[in-house]
Amino acid sequence: MLDQKVYLDDVYASKKCEGSSFKAVVMMSKEARFINNQAYQGFIQLEEKPTTIAMNKFKQNKLSVVVNEEK
């Protein structure tokens, strides 16, 4: 089991969120919502909380942010 905390050093080291704590929180919250929806619909069985899974994915550099630029 990984450490269940995300430190500012983790955020600053992440190139995907560009060192922005706001982007990091958005990335993790969207992933946690997605995981929770998948569990609610019965596609996956959770062993940990969705937020813990999302934080671990962030720290392992498995999350990214997609920016939609409207013209």
Distance bins in CASP14 RR format, pairs under 12 A and 6 or more apart:
PFRMAT RR
TARGET T0000
AUTHOR 0000-0000-0000
RMODE 2
METHOD distances of the structure
MODEL  1
1 47 0 0 0 0 0 1 0 0 0 0 0
1 48 0 0 0 0 1 0 0 0 0 0 0
1 52 0 0 0 0 1 0 0 0 0 0 0
1 53 0 0 0 0 0 1 0 0 0 0 0
1 55 0 0 0 0 0 1 0 0 0 0 0
1 56 0 0 0 0 1 0 0 0 0 0 0
2 10 0 0 0 0 0 1 0 0 0 0 0
2 48 0 0 0 0 0 1 0 0 0 0 0
2 52 0 0 0 0 1 0 0 0 0 0 0
2 53 0 0 0 0 0 1 0 0 0 0 0
2 55 0 0 0 0 1 0 0 0 0 0 0
2 56 1 0 1 0 0 0 0 0 0 0 0
2 57 0 0 0 0 0 1 0 0 0 0 0
2 58 0 0 0 0 0 1 0 0 0 0 0
2 59 1 0 0 1 0 0 0 0 0 0 0
2 60 1 0 0 1 0 0 0 0 0 0 0
3 9 0 0 0 0 0 1 0 0 0 0 0
3 10 0 0 0 0 1 0 0 0 0 0 0
3 52 0 0 0 0 0 1 0 0 0 0 0
3 55 0 0 0 0 1 0 0 0 0 0 0
3 56 0 0 0 0 1 0 0 0 0 0 0
3 58 0 0 0 0 0 1 0 0 0 0 0
3 59 1 0 0 1 0 0 0 0 0 0 0
3 60 0 0 0 0 0 1 0 0 0 0 0
4 48 0 0 0 0 1 0 0 0 0 0 0
4 49 0 0 0 0 1 0 0 0 0 0 0
4 51 0 0 0 0 1 0 0 0 0 0 0
4 52 1 0 1 0 0 0 0 0 0 0 0
4 53 0 0 0 0 0 1 0 0 0 0 0
4 54 0 0 0 0 0 1 0 0 0 0 0
4 55 1 0 0 1 0 0 0 0 0 0 0
4 56 1 0 0 1 0 0 0 0 0 0 0
4 58 0 0 0 0 0 1 0 0 0 0 0
4 59 0 0 0 0 1 0 0 0 0 0 0
5 11 0 0 0 0 0 1 0 0 0 0 0
5 51 0 0 0 0 0 1 0 0 0 0 0
5 52 0 0 0 0 0 1 0 0 0 0 0
5 55 1 0 0 1 0 0 0 0 0 0 0
5 56 0 0 0 0 0 1 0 0 0 0 0
5 58 0 0 0 0 0 1 0 0 0 0 0
5 59 0 0 0 0 1 0 0 0 0 0 0
6 12 0 0 0 0 0 1 0 0 0 0 0
6 13 0 0 0 0 0 1 0 0 0 0 0
6 14 0 0 0 0 1 0 0 0 0 0 0
6 17 0 0 0 0 0 1 0 0 0 0 0
6 21 0 0 0 0 1 0 0 0 0 0 0
6 24 1 0 0 1 0 0 0 0 0 0 0
6 25 0 0 0 0 1 0 0 0 0 0 0
6 27 0 0 0 0 0 1 0 0 0 0 0
6 28 1 0 0 1 0 0 0 0 0 0 0
6 29 0 0 0 0 0 1 0 0 0 0 0
6 51 0 0 0 0 0 1 0 0 0 0 0
6 52 0 0 0 0 0 1 0 0 0 0 0
6 54 0 0 0 0 1 0 0 0 0 0 0
6 55 1 0 1 0 0 0 0 0 0 0 0
6 56 0 0 0 0 1 0 0 0 0 0 0
6 57 0 0 0 0 0 1 0 0 0 0 0
6 58 1 0 0 1 0 0 0 0 0 0 0
6 59 1 0 0 1 0 0 0 0 0 0 0
6 60 0 0 0 0 0 1 0 0 0 0 0
6 63 0 0 0 0 0 1 0 0 0 0 0
7 13 0 0 0 0 1 0 0 0 0 0 0
7 14 0 0 0 0 0 1 0 0 0 0 0
7 21 0 0 0 0 0 1 0 0 0 0 0
7 24 0 0 0 0 0 1 0 0 0 0 0
7 55 0 0 0 0 0 1 0 0 0 0 0
7 58 0 0 0 0 0 1 0 0 0 0 0
7 59 0 0 0 0 1 0 0 0 0 0 0
8 14 0 0 0 0 0 1 0 0 0 0 0
8 17 0 0 0 0 0 1 0 0 0 0 0
8 19 0 0 0 0 1 0 0 0 0 0 0
8 20 0 0 0 0 0 1 0 0 0 0 0
8 21 1 0 0 1 0 0 0 0 0 0 0
8 24 0 0 0 0 1 0 0 0 0 0 0
8 25 0 0 0 0 0 1 0 0 0 0 0
9 19 0 0 0 0 0 1 0 0 0 0 0
9 21 0 0 0 0 0 1 0 0 0 0 0
9 24 0 0 0 0 0 1 0 0 0 0 0
9 59 0 0 0 0 0 1 0 0 0 0 0
10 16 0 0 0 0 0 1 0 0 0 0 0
10 17 0 0 0 0 1 0 0 0 0 0 0
10 19 0 0 0 0 1 0 0 0 0 0 0
10 21 0 0 0 0 0 1 0 0 0 0 0
10 24 1 0 0 1 0 0 0 0 0 0 0
10 27 0 0 0 0 0 1 0 0 0 0 0
10 28 0 0 0 0 0 1 0 0 0 0 0
10 55 0 0 0 0 1 0 0 0 0 0 0
10 56 0 0 0 0 0 1 0 0 0 0 0
10 57 0 0 0 0 0 1 0 0 0 0 0
10 58 1 0 0 1 0 0 0 0 0 0 0
10 59 1 0 1 0 0 0 0 0 0 0 0
10 60 0 0 0 0 0 1 0 0 0 0 0
10 61 0 0 0 0 1 0 0 0 0 0 0
10 63 0 0 0 0 0 1 0 0 0 0 0
11 17 1 0 0 1 0 0 0 0 0 0 0
11 18 0 0 0 0 1 0 0 0 0 0 0
11 19 1 0 1 0 0 0 0 0 0 0 0
11 20 1 0 0 1 0 0 0 0 0 0 0
11 21 1 0 1 0 0 0 0 0 0 0 0
11 22 0 0 0 0 1 0 0 0 0 0 0
11 23 0 0 0 0 1 0 0 0 0 0 0
11 24 1 0 1 0 0 0 0 0 0 0 0
11 25 0 0 0 0 1 0 0 0 0 0 0
11 26 0 0 0 0 0 1 0 0 0 0 0
11 27 0 0 0 0 0 1 0 0 0 0 0
11 28 0 0 0 0 0 1 0 0 0 0 0
11 55 0 0 0 0 0 1 0 0 0 0 0
11 58 0 0 0 0 1 0 0 0 0 0 0
11 59 0 0 0 0 1 0 0 0 0 0 0
11 61 0 0 0 0 0 1 0 0 0 0 0
11 63 0 0 0 0 0 1 0 0 0 0 0
12 18 0 0 0 0 1 0 0 0 0 0 0
12 19 1 0 1 0 0 0 0 0 0 0 0
12 20 0 0 0 0 1 0 0 0 0 0 0
12 21 0 0 0 0 1 0 0 0 0 0 0
12 23 0 0 0 0 0 1 0 0 0 0 0
12 24 0 0 0 0 1 0 0 0 0 0 0
13 19 1 0 0 1 0 0 0 0 0 0 0
13 24 0 0 0 0 0 1 0 0 0 0 0
13 58 0 0 0 0 0 1 0 0 0 0 0
13 59 0 0 0 0 1 0 0 0 0 0 0
13 61 0 0 0 0 1 0 0 0 0 0 0
14 20 0 0 0 0 1 0 0 0 0 0 0
14 21 0 0 0 0 0 1 0 0 0 0 0
14 23 0 0 0 0 1 0 0 0 0 0 0
14 24 1 0 0 1 0 0 0 0 0 0 0
14 25 0 0 0 0 0 1 0 0 0 0 0
14 27 0 0 0 0 1 0 0 0 0 0 0
14 28 0 0 0 0 0 1 0 0 0 0 0
14 57 0 0 0 0 0 1 0 0 0 0 0
14 58 1 0 0 1 0 0 0 0 0 0 0
14 59 0 0 0 0 1 0 0 0 0 0 0
14 60 0 0 0 0 0 1 0 0 0 0 0
14 61 1 0 0 1 0 0 0 0 0 0 0
14 62 0 0 0 0 0 1 0 0 0 0 0
14 63 0 0 0 0 1 0 0 0 0 0 0
14 64 0 0 0 0 1 0 0 0 0 0 0
14 65 0 0 0 0 1 0 0 0 0 0 0
15 23 0 0 0 0 0 1 0 0 0 0 0
15 24 0 0 0 0 0 1 0 0 0 0 0
15 61 0 0 0 0 1 0 0 0 0 0 0
15 63 0 0 0 0 0 1 0 0 0 0 0
15 64 0 0 0 0 1 0 0 0 0 0 0
15 65 0 0 0 0 0 1 0 0 0 0 0
16 23 0 0 0 0 1 0 0 0 0 0 0
16 24 0 0 0 0 1 0 0 0 0 0 0
16 26 0 0 0 0 0 1 0 0 0 0 0
16 27 1 0 0 1 0 0 0 0 0 0 0
16 28 0 0 0 0 0 1 0 0 0 0 0
16 57 0 0 0 0 0 1 0 0 0 0 0
16 58 0 0 0 0 1 0 0 0 0 0 0
16 59 0 0 0 0 0 1 0 0 0 0 0
16 60 0 0 0 0 0 1 0 0 0 0 0
16 61 1 0 0 1 0 0 0 0 0 0 0
16 62 0 0 0 0 1 0 0 0 0 0 0
16 63 1 0 0 1 0 0 0 0 0 0 0
16 64 1 0 1 0 0 0 0 0 0 0 0
16 65 1 0 0 1 0 0 0 0 0 0 0
16 66 0 0 0 0 0 1 0 0 0 0 0
16 67 0 0 0 0 0 1 0 0 0 0 0
17 23 1 1 0 0 0 0 0 0 0 0 0
17 24 1 0 1 0 0 0 0 0 0 0 0
17 25 0 0 0 0 1 0 0 0 0 0 0
17 26 0 0 0 0 1 0 0 0 0 0 0
17 27 1 0 0 1 0 0 0 0 0 0 0
17 28 0 0 0 0 1 0 0 0 0 0 0
17 58 0 0 0 0 1 0 0 0 0 0 0
17 59 0 0 0 0 0 1 0 0 0 0 0
17 61 0 0 0 0 0 1 0 0 0 0 0
17 63 0 0 0 0 1 0 0 0 0 0 0
17 64 0 0 0 0 1 0 0 0 0 0 0
17 65 1 0 0 1 0 0 0 0 0 0 0
17 67 0 0 0 0 0 1 0 0 0 0 0
18 24 0 0 0 0 1 0 0 0 0 0 0
18 26 0 0 0 0 0 1 0 0 0 0 0
18 27 0 0 0 0 0 1 0 0 0 0 0
18 64 0 0 0 0 0 1 0 0 0 0 0
18 65 0 0 0 0 1 0 0 0 0 0 0
18 67 0 0 0 0 0 1 0 0 0 0 0
19 25 0 0 0 0 0 1 0 0 0 0 0
19 27 0 0 0 0 0 1 0 0 0 0 0
19 58 0 0 0 0 0 1 0 0 0 0 0
19 65 0 0 0 0 0 1 0 0 0 0 0
20 26 0 0 0 0 1 0 0 0 0 0 0
20 27 0 0 0 0 1 0 0 0 0 0 0
20 65 0 0 0 0 1 0 0 0 0 0 0
20 67 0 0 0 0 0 1 0 0 0 0 0
21 27 0 0 0 0 0 1 0 0 0 0 0
21 28 0 0 0 0 0 1 0 0 0 0 0
21 58 0 0 0 0 0 1 0 0 0 0 0
22 28 0 0 0 0 0 1 0 0 0 0 0
22 29 0 0 0 0 0 1 0 0 0 0 0
22 65 0 0 0 0 0 1 0 0 0 0 0
23 29 0 0 0 0 0 1 0 0 0 0 0
23 30 0 0 0 0 0 1 0 0 0 0 0
23 58 0 0 0 0 0 1 0 0 0 0 0
23 63 0 0 0 0 0 1 0 0 0 0 0
23 64 0 0 0 0 0 1 0 0 0 0 0
23 65 1 0 1 0 0 0 0 0 0 0 0
23 66 0 0 0 0 0 1 0 0 0 0 0
23 67 0 0 0 0 1 0 0 0 0 0 0
24 30 0 0 0 0 0 1 0 0 0 0 0
24 31 0 0 0 0 0 1 0 0 0 0 0
24 54 0 0 0 0 0 1 0 0 0 0 0
24 55 0 0 0 0 1 0 0 0 0 0 0
24 57 0 0 0 0 0 1 0 0 0 0 0
24 58 1 0 0 1 0 0 0 0 0 0 0
24 59 0 0 0 0 0 1 0 0 0 0 0
24 61 0 0 0 0 0 1 0 0 0 0 0
24 63 0 0 0 0 1 0 0 0 0 0 0
24 64 0 0 0 0 0 1 0 0 0 0 0
24 65 0 0 0 0 1 0 0 0 0 0 0
25 31 0 0 0 0 0 1 0 0 0 0 0
25 32 0 0 0 0 0 1 0 0 0 0 0
25 51 0 0 0 0 0 1 0 0 0 0 0
25 54 0 0 0 0 0 1 0 0 0 0 0
25 55 0 0 0 0 0 1 0 0 0 0 0
25 58 0 0 0 0 1 0 0 0 0 0 0
25 63 0 0 0 0 0 1 0 0 0 0 0
25 65 0 0 0 0 0 1 0 0 0 0 0
26 32 0 0 0 0 0 1 0 0 0 0 0
26 33 0 0 0 0 0 1 0 0 0 0 0
26 54 0 0 0 0 0 1 0 0 0 0 0
26 58 0 0 0 0 0 1 0 0 0 0 0
26 63 0 0 0 0 0 1 0 0 0 0 0
26 64 0 0 0 0 0 1 0 0 0 0 0
26 65 1 0 0 1 0 0 0 0 0 0 0
26 66 0 0 0 0 0 1 0 0 0 0 0
26 67 0 0 0 0 0 1 0 0 0 0 0
27 33 0 0 0 0 0 1 0 0 0 0 0
27 34 0 0 0 0 0 1 0 0 0 0 0
27 54 1 0 0 1 0 0 0 0 0 0 0
27 55 0 0 0 0 0 1 0 0 0 0 0
27 57 0 0 0 0 1 0 0 0 0 0 0
27 58 1 0 0 1 0 0 0 0 0 0 0
27 59 0 0 0 0 0 1 0 0 0 0 0
27 61 0 0 0 0 0 1 0 0 0 0 0
27 62 0 0 0 0 0 1 0 0 0 0 0
27 63 1 0 1 0 0 0 0 0 0 0 0
27 64 1 0 0 1 0 0 0 0 0 0 0
27 65 1 0 1 0 0 0 0 0 0 0 0
27 66 0 0 0 0 1 0 0 0 0 0 0
27 67 0 0 0 0 0 1 0 0 0 0 0
28 34 0 0 0 0 0 1 0 0 0 0 0
28 35 0 0 0 0 0 1 0 0 0 0 0
28 49 0 0 0 0 0 1 0 0 0 0 0
28 50 0 0 0 0 1 0 0 0 0 0 0
28 51 1 0 0 1 0 0 0 0 0 0 0
28 52 0 0 0 0 0 1 0 0 0 0 0
28 53 0 0 0 0 1 0 0 0 0 0 0
28 54 1 0 1 0 0 0 0 0 0 0 0
28 55 1 0 1 0 0 0 0 0 0 0 0
28 56 0 0 0 0 1 0 0 0 0 0 0
28 57 1 0 0 1 0 0 0 0 0 0 0
28 58 1 0 1 0 0 0 0 0 0 0 0
28 59 0 0 0 0 1 0 0 0 0 0 0
28 62 0 0 0 0 0 1 0 0 0 0 0
28 63 1 0 0 1 0 0 0 0 0 0 0
28 64 0 0 0 0 0 1 0 0 0 0 0
28 65 0 0 0 0 0 1 0 0 0 0 0
29 35 0 0 0 0 0 1 0 0 0 0 0
29 36 0 0 0 0 0 1 0 0 0 0 0
29 50 0 0 0 0 1 0 0 0 0 0 0
29 51 0 0 0 0 1 0 0 0 0 0 0
29 54 1 0 0 1 0 0 0 0 0 0 0
29 55 0 0 0 0 0 1 0 0 0 0 0
29 58 0 0 0 0 0 1 0 0 0 0 0
29 63 0 0 0 0 0 1 0 0 0 0 0
29 65 0 0 0 0 0 1 0 0 0 0 0
30 36 0 0 0 0 0 1 0 0 0 0 0
30 37 0 0 0 0 0 1 0 0 0 0 0
30 50 0 0 0 0 0 1 0 0 0 0 0
30 51 0 0 0 0 0 1 0 0 0 0 0
30 54 0 0 0 0 1 0 0 0 0 0 0
30 57 0 0 0 0 0 1 0 0 0 0 0
30 58 0 0 0 0 0 1 0 0 0 0 0
30 63 0 0 0 0 1 0 0 0 0 0 0
30 64 0 0 0 0 0 1 0 0 0 0 0
30 65 0 0 0 0 1 0 0 0 0 0 0
30 66 0 0 0 0 1 0 0 0 0 0 0
31 37 0 0 0 0 0 1 0 0 0 0 0
31 38 0 0 0 0 0 1 0 0 0 0 0
31 50 1 0 0 1 0 0 0 0 0 0 0
31 51 0 0 0 0 1 0 0 0 0 0 0
31 52 0 0 0 0 0 1 0 0 0 0 0
31 53 1 0 0 1 0 0 0 0 0 0 0
31 54 1 1 0 0 0 0 0 0 0 0 0
31 55 0 0 0 0 1 0 0 0 0 0 0
31 56 0 0 0 0 0 1 0 0 0 0 0
31 57 1 0 0 1 0 0 0 0 0 0 0
31 58 1 0 0 1 0 0 0 0 0 0 0
31 59 0 0 0 0 0 1 0 0 0 0 0
31 60 0 0 0 0 0 1 0 0 0 0 0
31 62 0 0 0 0 1 0 0 0 0 0 0
31 63 1 0 1 0 0 0 0 0 0 0 0
31 64 0 0 0 0 0 1 0 0 0 0 0
31 65 0 0 0 0 0 1 0 0 0 0 0
32 38 0 0 0 0 0 1 0 0 0 0 0
32 39 0 0 0 0 0 1 0 0 0 0 0
32 46 0 0 0 0 0 1 0 0 0 0 0
32 48 0 0 0 0 0 1 0 0 0 0 0
32 49 0 0 0 0 1 0 0 0 0 0 0
32 50 1 0 1 0 0 0 0 0 0 0 0
32 51 1 0 1 0 0 0 0 0 0 0 0
32 52 0 0 0 0 1 0 0 0 0 0 0
32 53 1 0 0 1 0 0 0 0 0 0 0
32 54 1 0 1 0 0 0 0 0 0 0 0
32 55 0 0 0 0 1 0 0 0 0 0 0
32 56 0 0 0 0 0 1 0 0 0 0 0
32 57 0 0 0 0 1 0 0 0 0 0 0
32 58 0 0 0 0 0 1 0 0 0 0 0
32 63 0 0 0 0 0 1 0 0 0 0 0
33 39 0 0 0 0 0 1 0 0 0 0 0
33 40 0 0 0 0 0 1 0 0 0 0 0
33 50 1 0 0 1 0 0 0 0 0 0 0
33 51 0 0 0 0 1 0 0 0 0 0 0
33 53 0 0 0 0 0 1 0 0 0 0 0
33 54 0 0 0 0 1 0 0 0 0 0 0
34 40 0 0 0 0 0 1 0 0 0 0 0
34 41 0 0 0 0 0 1 0 0 0 0 0
34 43 0 0 0 0 0 1 0 0 0 0 0
34 44 0 0 0 0 0 1 0 0 0 0 0
34 50 0 0 0 0 1 0 0 0 0 0 0
34 51 0 0 0 0 0 1 0 0 0 0 0
34 53 0 0 0 0 0 1 0 0 0 0 0
34 54 0 0 0 0 1 0 0 0 0 0 0
34 57 0 0 0 0 0 1 0 0 0 0 0
34 63 0 0 0 0 0 1 0 0 0 0 0
35 41 0 0 0 0 0 1 0 0 0 0 0
35 42 0 0 0 0 0 1 0 0 0 0 0
35 43 0 0 0 0 1 0 0 0 0 0 0
35 44 1 0 0 1 0 0 0 0 0 0 0
35 45 0 0 0 0 0 1 0 0 0 0 0
35 46 1 0 0 1 0 0 0 0 0 0 0
35 47 0 0 0 0 0 1 0 0 0 0 0
35 48 0 0 0 0 1 0 0 0 0 0 0
35 49 0 0 0 0 1 0 0 0 0 0 0
35 50 1 0 1 0 0 0 0 0 0 0 0
35 51 0 0 0 0 1 0 0 0 0 0 0
35 52 0 0 0 0 1 0 0 0 0 0 0
35 53 1 0 1 0 0 0 0 0 0 0 0
35 54 1 0 0 1 0 0 0 0 0 0 0
35 55 0 0 0 0 0 1 0 0 0 0 0
35 56 0 0 0 0 0 1 0 0 0 0 0
35 57 0 0 0 0 1 0 0 0 0 0 0
35 63 0 0 0 0 0 1 0 0 0 0 0
36 42 0 0 0 0 0 1 0 0 0 0 0
36 43 0 0 0 0 0 1 0 0 0 0 0
36 44 0 0 0 0 1 0 0 0 0 0 0
36 46 0 0 0 0 1 0 0 0 0 0 0
36 48 0 0 0 0 0 1 0 0 0 0 0
36 49 0 0 0 0 1 0 0 0 0 0 0
36 50 1 0 1 0 0 0 0 0 0 0 0
36 51 0 0 0 0 1 0 0 0 0 0 0
36 52 0 0 0 0 0 1 0 0 0 0 0
36 53 0 0 0 0 1 0 0 0 0 0 0
36 54 0 0 0 0 1 0 0 0 0 0 0
37 43 0 0 0 0 1 0 0 0 0 0 0
37 44 0 0 0 0 1 0 0 0 0 0 0
37 46 0 0 0 0 0 1 0 0 0 0 0
37 50 0 0 0 0 1 0 0 0 0 0 0
38 44 1 0 1 0 0 0 0 0 0 0 0
38 45 0 0 0 0 1 0 0 0 0 0 0
38 46 0 0 0 0 1 0 0 0 0 0 0
38 50 0 0 0 0 1 0 0 0 0 0 0
38 53 0 0 0 0 0 1 0 0 0 0 0
39 45 1 0 0 1 0 0 0 0 0 0 0
39 46 1 0 1 0 0 0 0 0 0 0 0
39 47 0 0 0 0 0 1 0 0 0 0 0
39 48 0 0 0 0 0 1 0 0 0 0 0
39 49 0 0 0 0 0 1 0 0 0 0 0
39 50 1 0 0 1 0 0 0 0 0 0 0
39 53 0 0 0 0 1 0 0 0 0 0 0
40 46 0 0 0 0 1 0 0 0 0 0 0
40 50 0 0 0 0 1 0 0 0 0 0 0
44 50 0 0 0 0 0 1 0 0 0 0 0
44 53 0 0 0 0 1 0 0 0 0 0 0
46 52 0 0 0 0 1 0 0 0 0 0 0
46 53 1 0 0 1 0 0 0 0 0 0 0
46 54 0 0 0 0 0 1 0 0 0 0 0
47 53 0 0 0 0 1 0 0 0 0 0 0
47 56 0 0 0 0 0 1 0 0 0 0 0
48 54 0 0 0 0 1 0 0 0 0 0 0
48 55 0 0 0 0 1 0 0 0 0 0 0
48 56 0 0 0 0 1 0 0 0 0 0 0
48 57 0 0 0 0 0 1 0 0 0 0 0
49 55 0 0 0 0 1 0 0 0 0 0 0
49 56 0 0 0 0 0 1 0 0 0 0 0
50 56 0 0 0 0 0 1 0 0 0 0 0
50 57 0 0 0 0 0 1 0 0 0 0 0
51 57 0 0 0 0 0 1 0 0 0 0 0
51 58 0 0 0 0 0 1 0 0 0 0 0
52 58 0 0 0 0 0 1 0 0 0 0 0
52 59 0 0 0 0 0 1 0 0 0 0 0
53 59 0 0 0 0 0 1 0 0 0 0 0
53 60 0 0 0 0 0 1 0 0 0 0 0
53 62 0 0 0 0 0 1 0 0 0 0 0
53 63 0 0 0 0 0 1 0 0 0 0 0
54 60 0 0 0 0 0 1 0 0 0 0 0
54 62 0 0 0 0 1 0 0 0 0 0 0
54 63 1 0 0 1 0 0 0 0 0 0 0
55 62 0 0 0 0 0 1 0 0 0 0 0
55 63 0 0 0 0 1 0 0 0 0 0 0
56 62 0 0 0 0 1 0 0 0 0 0 0
56 63 0 0 0 0 1 0 0 0 0 0 0
57 63 1 0 1 0 0 0 0 0 0 0 0
57 64 0 0 0 0 0 1 0 0 0 0 0
58 64 0 0 0 0 0 1 0 0 0 0 0
58 65 0 0 0 0 0 1 0 0 0 0 0
END
